[in-house]
Amino acid sequence: MNERKRFLPISKQDMAERGWSECDIILITGDAYVDHPSYGAAIIGRVLEDAGYKVGIIAQPDWKTTQDFLALGRPRLFFGISAGNLDSMVSNYTASKKPRRTDSYAPGGHSGLRPNRATIVYSSKIKGLFPGVPVVLGGPEASLRRLAHFDYWEESVRRSMLVDAKADILVYGMGETQVLEIARRFETLQRSGLEKGLDGIRGTAVIRGNLEGCEGAVQIPSYEEVSTDKDKFNEAFRLMYGEADPIRGKPVVQKHGDRCVLQQPPAFPLTTAELDHFYNLPFARAWHPVYDKLGGVPGFETVRFSITSHRGCSAECNFCSLYAHQGRMIQSRSKESILREVSTLAALREFKGTITDIGGPTANLYAASCELWEHSGACKTKQCMMPSKCPSLKLGYEKSIELWKEVMAVPKVKHLFIQSGLRYDLLVEKESDVYLEALCRSHVSGQLKVAPEHASDAALRQMNKPPFKVYERFAERFKAMTRKAGKEQYLVNYFVSAHPGSTEADARELAAYLEAHGMHPEQVQDFMPLPMTVSTCMYYTGKNPLTGETVPVAKTYREREAQRSIIQPKRSGQRTTYNGQRKGSALTVGRRTLPERNNYDTV
């Protein structure tokens, strides 16, 4: 087979080889084209192809010219536009608002190949070159900017991206079912009937000229109100947050001047059969060969031999937008589907015997369930895991262990590691013993990722994370299980600096703990306010939008850098004590010196 035929067309030549005179749908993405289910354009493209549509890909087009946008001509149905797997501003800038030097989603890791606010830029180019062709927005950038939102880089509230991009419809969430319904409707609609013809598609937002047809929707404060009144901003968020559920949620409408943005309720969770089908589509599982001489696509290496087992997260950390994108209800693939994917990976020429990960947003939530989800949705008045795990949340540990055993029995598989991060507060009770023991015995690569985030309970409370004593209890259990397995393994701990609610006193508490325990974090993540999170509301307004509580916020570069310097004394030569005790070198624990690695705790 022609190597390029394994991929969706990226040129007129590719189309001609398939006998196509035009594409039905053209997807434009800010990422390089990697045909793997962890890349949004790839999975949407394969889902549409599977439904019988002719789909082309324009990857990382040069927005300074028109040539790349003209590469596939005019599509019969619509253009689908995404900034890529990341918000383009996150891809282009650090939390300190400095330009990034690399882009792992670009060929050779080169930065500068996608514009700021790529979704708007790409849409503007298409609107100018192909007037009259519908434009559908998707991907995390559009998904999390679907209503009026705070923009960290401008330090102001911006309008819905749907308004700024002048698109016909915006898809939020993962998008497979939405884009299939949109394609079906475009097949039957005349352009003159487009506005009303796109009504009622779950997981989408559209623009309306007025409130007609928005009966039953929850009206939140307008763009004009939220951009000038911080209490109205929090009110809008609180109302929208309360409807972010596919079962009980209602449509949400927000006025922007004399127009309205109408957001439909989230798409229903995918069934196991649907997830299985989508993830077992014929992906090439490689970057497009046009990148072979450009250094490939670095980000692909981290997922090349990993597998997505589930979607969704029940944790609701305040700084995380997963509730708004994948939802709180866990959607898991079947064991049989995952094993088919393992066999597919094992048959690849490049496979060396290691499945690098089987997981999702939280690895140990695979096969988790709640009897209320199907008919009632996620609870509006309480959370699944805070302040402690709800008894109705049933964990799928037995299914995980069974899956791991069968994966290890697949020919050519020598190792299976779990590296997508775990929710440690689900591993502190005795009921988790069998899971944790199996994990530590066979499926830790030497490093296990967890996210305590901070040592100060005051800071953790504003993150909606468990008290620090829960992490310490887990660390002791991990140490005991690791010793029982006869191995030397480490916790890779992720910490956040300058999160709203965290003061310099909190930073000193974390720094003291790190030094007392011989932990030397080379990388501490600065808090970055991203749209549609509780933490971003706190950053912008100084109040928790769900409780009304006033919280301290480190906003200026000097304030944020001060907390970083305290947490990382190596940067400034500072030293700290924990519980009145001084320790030696931050890299020395007992008589063993640790390698220079990020955020390690020893066991």
HELIX and SHEET records of a PDB file:
HELIX    1   1 GLU A    3  ARG A    6  5                                   4    
HELIX    2   2 LYS A   12  GLU A   17  1                                   6    
HELIX    3   3 GLY A   40  ASP A   50  1                                  11    
HELIX    4   4 ASP A   68  LEU A   70  5                                   3    
HELIX    5   5 SER A   88  ASN A   92  1                                   5    
HELIX    6   6 PRO A  107  GLY A  109  5                                   3    
HELIX    7   7 ALA A  118  LEU A  129  1                                  12    
HELIX    8   8 GLY A  139  SER A  143  1                                   5    
HELIX    9   9 MET A  161  ALA A  165  1                                   5    
HELIX   10  10 GLU A  176  THR A  188  1                                  13    
HELIX   11  11 ARG A  191  GLY A  193  5                                   3    
HELIX   12  12 LEU A  194  GLY A  197  1                                   4    
HELIX   13  13 TYR A  223  VAL A  226  1                                   4    
HELIX   14  14 LYS A  230  GLY A  242  1                                  13    
HELIX   15  15 THR A  272  TYR A  279  1                                   8    
HELIX   16  16 PRO A  289  LEU A  294  5                                   6    
HELIX   17  17 PRO A  298  THR A  302  5                                   5    
HELIX   18  18 LEU A  322  HIS A  325  1                                   4    
HELIX   19  19 LYS A  335  ALA A  346  1                                  12    
HELIX   20  20 ALA A  363  LEU A  365  5                                   3    
HELIX   21  21 TRP A  373  SER A  376  1                                   4    
HELIX   22  22 TYR A  397  MET A  408  1                                  12    
HELIX   23  23 TYR A  424  LEU A  426  5                                   3    
HELIX   24  24 LYS A  430  SER A  432  5                                   3    
HELIX   25  25 ASP A  433  SER A  442  1                                  10    
HELIX   26  26 ASP A  457  MET A  463  1                                   7    
HELIX   27  27 PHE A  468  LYS A  484  1                                  17    
HELIX   28  28 GLU A  504  ALA A  516  1                                  13    
HELIX   29  29 VAL A  534  THR A  541  1                                   8    
HELIX   30  30 TYR A  557  ILE A  567  1                                  11    
HELIX   31  31 PRO A  569  ARG A  571  5                                   3    
SHEET    1   A 9 VAL A  55  ALA A  59  0                                        
SHEET    2   A 9 ILE A  25  THR A  29  1                                        
SHEET    3   A 9 PHE A  78  SER A  82  1                                        
SHEET    4   A 9 VAL A 135  GLY A 138  1                                        
SHEET    5   A 9 ILE A 169  VAL A 171  1                                        
SHEET    6   A 9 THR A 204  ARG A 208 -1                                        
SHEET    7   A 9 ARG A 259  GLN A 263 -1                                        
SHEET    8   A 9 VAL A 252  HIS A 256 -1                                        
SHEET    9   A 9 VAL A 218  ILE A 220  1                                        
SHEET    1   B 2 VAL A  34  ASP A  35  0                                        
SHEET    2   B 2 ALA A 286  TRP A 287 -1                                        
SHEET    1   C 2 HIS A 149  ASP A 151  0                                        
SHEET    2   C 2 SER A 156  ARG A 158 -1                                        
SHEET    1   D 2 SER A 306  THR A 308  0                                        
SHEET    2   D 2 ASP A 357  GLY A 359  1                                        
SHEET    1   E 2 HIS A 310  ARG A 311  0                                        
SHEET    2   E 2 GLN A 331  SER A 332 -1                                        
SHEET    1   F 2 THR A 354  ILE A 355  0                                        
SHEET    2   F 2 HIS A 415  LEU A 416  1                                        
SHEET    1   G 3 GLN A 447  GLU A 453  0                                        
SHEET    2   G 3 TYR A 490  SER A 497  1                                        
SHEET    3   G 3 GLN A 525  ASP A 526  1                                        
SHEET    1   H 3 GLN A 447  GLU A 453  0                                        
SHEET    2   H 3 TYR A 490  SER A 497  1                                        
SHEET    3   H 3 TYR A 600  THR A 602 -1                                        
SHEET    1   I 2 THR A 588  VAL A 589  0                                        
SHEET    2   I 2 ARG A 592  THR A 593 -1                                        
END                                                                             
